[in-house]
């Protein structure tokens, strides 16, 4: 997998969480993911296509971090994952991909991106649109974890 694609998404995720929610996330060691089961409670998934590659990105939040993110961004949050949290994760996914798309464009890599799909619930599945391996990077915060996943055709 091309690290040239991954770094802009990771950088954009850290930037969105820092600027929009005043939350710092610490990336942990990337690893290969062996199945489609999400490690968190609510996930945004977006497909991407360019002349150079086809792939997808997902951002998964544990419920506690998703609720804390909403509270920091809008001043209040529900007690559990609901439609508002699902919308928030979809919007964060859009912001992250938009930021990454700008960074990649500066390197001459143009991606078309679909509208994010948001899935929630314990042990939900994330079906990446690419044939390549799935790389997952855990992101930790004292309020919970998020996970960013990438898969691109090889």
Secondary structure as GFF3:
##gff-version 3
##sequence-region A 1 154
A	DSSP	alpha_helix	3	21	.	.	.	ID=ss1
A	DSSP	beta_strand	26	27	.	.	.	ID=ss2
A	DSSP	beta_strand	31	33	.	.	.	ID=ss3
A	DSSP	beta_strand	42	49	.	.	.	ID=ss4
A	DSSP	beta_strand	54	61	.	.	.	ID=ss5
A	DSSP	alpha_helix	63	74	.	.	.	ID=ss6
A	DSSP	alpha_helix	83	106	.	.	.	ID=ss7
A	DSSP	beta_strand	112	113	.	.	.	ID=ss8
A	DSSP	beta_strand	117	120	.	.	.	ID=ss9
A	DSSP	beta_strand	134	141	.	.	.	ID=ss10
A	DSSP	beta_strand	144	152	.	.	.	ID=ss11
###
